[in-house]
Amino acid sequence: MGKEVNKKLSIYSGHDTNVAPMLTFLNITNADCVMKKYRNQTVVGNCAEPVPFASSIQFELHRRDNGVEGGASAYFVKVKYNGDYYLLCDSNSYECDFNDFASRIRAQLVDFDKECGNK
């Protein structure tokens, strides 16, 4: 005890009621794209299927081997849903700079105490 541990893997469990909102939160799917798929219309960008049994979302944190590029942090994030990578951070890339990813997540978080007027 007392030594710092470098985690390689953390696992959390949830239900479809946790996974489905996370997919929308990450812009991996939305109601419009699912409706277009249902109508056999063209879908551009991310459009994951509704959450089947035993679904998973994997968040991968990677370190850039070549150091920092163009002001980016040394780390980037990739997200895999049911075995497939998805585009992140409003770009055409499966990689999102860690600082950008964290900023986007923070911007969507809700302070429920503030919203409900709790002290």
Secondary structure, DSSP 8 states (H G I E B T S, - for coil): --S----S-------HHHHHHHHHHTTS--HHHHHHHHTT----S-------TT--EEEEEEE-TT---TT--SEEEEEEETTEE---TTSS-S-EEHHHHHHHHHHH---HHHHHT--
